[in-house]
Amino acid sequence: MDWAKTPISKMPLPTTVLVIFVGHHDDADTTTSPDQDFTSIAYSAELGLNTSIDEIPFCALYGDAVNNTETTDDDKGYLIGFKFGDKKVSKPCQWQAKIDYRKLESDAWLDILPNADVYSGSTNVKGYHLAVKYGLMKHVFGALNYYRIEKIKGDDPTDHIFQADVIFKF
């Protein structure tokens, strides 16, 4: 790589994002612990790298962690993932693929907050998510998602969800 002639957007420099969220809810109205207080501390981070590979211009490791400090059992959650392709999909032929693994224990997070696509928004779950986005036209992209999620405790069946979306950004 000729560093003198390479634009900054093409240089393999890491990008990092760290977000910390603290939420508190007294006497939470949840399905898992109706009398449980929640003081959850959540962390999110991403470490991305612009590559010198034309077909894969960006890749990143990302993750989230949460801990409910009001209880000592079933109080943690995490997500770890890897994505690659274009940094964002907003033009035709841009693409991005990702895979992540997640585990969210029953008292880690208020039951009204988890992703509704993951076992209908439940806590007490773990599993994988695969996703691919592809730019169809400016600010329009298609997305395919697959979730394989199971309960951490209990005999409920494993949930398999396939989704196809066309998303318009404006």
C-alpha positions in Angstrom: 0.0 0.0 0.0 1.3 3.4 -1.0 0.5 5.4 2.2 1.2 8.8 0.6 -1.4 8.2 -2.1 -4.1 6.4 -0.1 -7.1 8.4 1.0 -7.9 8.2 4.7 -11.2 6.3 4.1 -9.1 3.5 2.6 -6.4 3.3 5.2 -6.6 0.3 7.6 -7.2 2.4 10.7 -9.2 1.1 13.6 -12.5 2.8 14.6 -13.8 2.2 18.1 -17.1 3.1 19.7 -18.0 2.5 23.4 -21.4 3.3 24.8 -22.4 2.9 28.5 -26.0 2.9 29.5 -27.3 2.7 33.1 -31.0 2.1 33.6 -33.0 1.8 36.8 -36.6 0.6 37.3 -38.3 0.0 40.6 -40.9 -2.7 41.0 -40.6 -3.6 37.3 -43.7 -5.1 35.7 -42.1 -8.0 34.0 -43.0 -11.6 33.3 -40.0 -13.1 35.0 -39.7 -11.2 38.3 -42.6 -9.0 39.1 -41.1 -7.7 42.3 -37.5 -7.4 41.0 -35.8 -4.0 41.0 -33.6 -3.4 38.0 -30.4 -1.4 37.9 -28.9 -2.6 34.7 -25.6 -1.4 33.4 -25.1 -2.0 29.7 -21.9 -1.6 27.6 -21.6 -1.6 23.8 -18.4 -1.5 21.8 -17.3 -1.9 18.2 -13.7 -2.2 16.9 -13.7 -1.7 13.1 -11.0 -1.7 10.5 -11.0 -0.3 7.0 -9.2 -2.9 4.9 -7.2 -2.6 1.7 -9.3 -5.4 0.1 -11.7 -4.0 -2.5 -14.3 -6.8 -2.1 -14.3 -6.4 1.8 -13.6 -2.8 2.5 -14.5 -3.0 6.2 -14.7 -5.5 9.1 -15.5 -5.2 12.8 -15.9 -7.0 16.0 -18.7 -5.8 18.1 -20.3 -6.6 21.4 -22.7 -5.7 24.2 -22.8 -6.7 27.9 -25.4 -6.1 30.6 -25.4 -6.7 34.3 -28.3 -6.1 36.7 -26.7 -5.0 40.0 -29.9 -5.5 42.0 -29.8 -9.4 41.9 -27.1 -12.1 42.0 -28.8 -14.8 39.9 -29.6 -14.8 36.2 -28.4 -11.2 36.0 -26.1 -11.1 33.0 -26.2 -10.9 29.3 -23.9 -10.5 26.4 -23.7 -10.4 22.6 -20.5 -10.8 20.5 -20.4 -10.5 16.8 -18.4 -10.1 13.6 -19.4 -8.1 10.5 -17.7 -7.4 7.2 -18.4 -5.8 3.8 -19.2 -2.2 3.4 -19.3 0.0 6.6 -22.9 0.9 5.9 -25.3 0.0 3.1 -26.8 3.1 1.5 -26.0 2.7 -2.3 -26.6 0.1 -4.9 -24.4 -3.0 -4.8 -23.1 -2.2 -1.3 -23.4 -5.1 1.1 -22.7 -6.2 4.7 -22.8 -9.6 6.4 -22.7 -10.3 10.1 -23.0 -13.1 12.6 -23.4 -12.8 16.4 -24.0 -15.0 19.4 -26.1 -13.7 22.3 -27.1 -14.8 25.8 -29.5 -12.9 28.0 -30.4 -14.3 31.4 -33.9 -13.9 32.8 -33.2 -11.0 35.2 -30.4 -9.2 33.3 -32.7 -6.8 31.5 -36.3 -5.6 31.8 -38.5 -7.9 29.7 -40.0 -5.1 27.7 -36.7 -4.0 26.2 -35.1 -7.0 24.3 -35.3 -7.4 20.5 -38.8 -8.6 19.6 -37.3 -10.8 16.9 -35.4 -12.9 19.4 -37.8 -15.5 20.9 -40.7 -12.9 20.8 -38.7 -10.5 22.9 -38.0 -12.8 25.8 -35.1 -12.9 28.3 -33.7 -16.3 29.4 -32.5 -17.0 25.8 -29.3 -17.7 23.9 -28.5 -18.3 20.3 -27.2 -17.1 16.9 -28.2 -14.4 14.4 -27.0 -14.3 10.8 -27.7 -11.3 8.6 -27.0 -10.0 5.1 -27.8 -6.6 3.7 -27.6 -5.6 0.0 -28.0 -2.2 -1.6 -30.8 -2.2 -4.2 -30.8 1.5 -5.0 -29.8 4.7 -3.1 -31.2 4.5 0.4 -33.0 1.2 -0.3 -31.7 -2.2 0.7 -32.8 -5.8 1.1 -32.0 -7.8 4.2 -32.1 -11.4 5.1 -32.0 -12.5 8.7 -31.9 -15.9 10.4 -32.2 -16.4 14.2 -31.7 -19.7 16.0 -32.6 -19.0 19.6 -33.3 -21.4 22.5 -34.3 -21.0 26.1 -31.4 -21.1 28.7 -33.7 -22.8 31.3 -36.8 -24.8 30.4 -37.9 -27.2 27.8 -39.4 -24.8 25.3 -38.5 -25.6 21.7 -35.7 -23.9 19.7 -37.0 -20.9 17.8 -35.9 -20.6 14.1 -36.9 -17.3 12.4 -36.2 -16.4 8.8 -36.9 -12.8 7.8 -36.7 -11.0 4.4 -37.0 -7.2 4.5 -36.9 -4.3 2.0 -35.8 -1.2 3.9 -36.2 2.4 2.8 -34.1 5.0 4.5 -34.9 8.7 4.2 
